[in-house]
Amino acid sequence: MSRTAVVIYNLGGPDSPEAVRPFLKNLFSDPMILRVPAPVRWFLARFISWRRAPVARKIYARIGGRSPILPETEKQRDALQAALGDTYRVFVSMRYWHPFAEETARDVAAWAPDRVILLPLYPQFSTTTTKSFTQAWYPAAAQAGISVPTAEICCWPDADGFIDAVVRGTQAAISRLPDGAPYRILFSAHGLPKKFVESGDPYAIQVERTSAAALARLAKPDADHVVCYQSRVGPLEWLQPYTEDEINKAGAEGIALVVVPVAFVSEHSETLVELDIEYAELAVEAGVPHYVRAPTVNADSAFIATLADIVKNTGETGIGPADGTFCNAVHADCPCLKKAA
């Protein structure tokens, strides 16, 4: 019977205070993140990681001194494994901290699958996330001796079970508001430098697609809402509007906020610290009357069932989204458009 290895992957995060600086160095050493010539990137990665590490350690200290992303991803792995059955084996890999692609590839090779499926835990495709990992995977797989057919799932921005889980979390958050209180939904996604999108990255259009799909299924689909972006760093202009600006705006208007993370599928520093602590404090300062946050989908059963369906319906090779082609011709970095060309 055919054996399929499924590699689920995410950004990764430091597992101790001592890991913060090397994690940051790995992040900023990525040419998909810091798009400057290699010698300059080598220097900047070391400088930025040295400069940002003390601040980052304080952030992680607020959630136990480490990122929860690996244990949360392992829960998703276990749930997906149960949904897929014994002819599949689900492996976890991370881009910037353990288990790296090289470590996971060795484990996959030892299991000796007949094919491999790469499944991102990023709903929306970006060159900075999905493409970055796949570029790291293939050399690691070759070094490990993996030569079986490999398929890539590039994105699933409005996959049914994912949207279902987002909507249920959003409705639960809305229910925590006082009856009749006017509110605005902030569909908040991790930011991206604007120039990346202008050069062809399809991330922003897919974030819009996720948000529109969730809004359409809400009990009040005409709810006041904004798609916004958080977690920007550095001097570049990033995708706007910024989440913190929308919080200040809501405060000036005296309207409650329901914040919904639409690009994260597990809790980590950007949700537990940035949204739950820093932005909650900003909301109080800005005069927002009520501030509630919907949870990420984590290992929600509908979400996991959808991931299982995506895997089961993936071909032996090739690159594709979960259902159809989402990108337009202007999104030159879309791997499906490149495949079609």
Beta strands, then each sheet from edge to edge (+ up, - down):
strand 1: 4-10
strand 2: 88-94
strand 3: 115-120
strand 4: 150-153
strand 5: 183-190
strand 6: 225-230
strand 7: 256-261
strand 8: 291-293
strand 9: 318-320
sheet 1: 2+ 1+ 3+ 4+ 9+
sheet 2: 6+ 5+ 7+ 8+
end
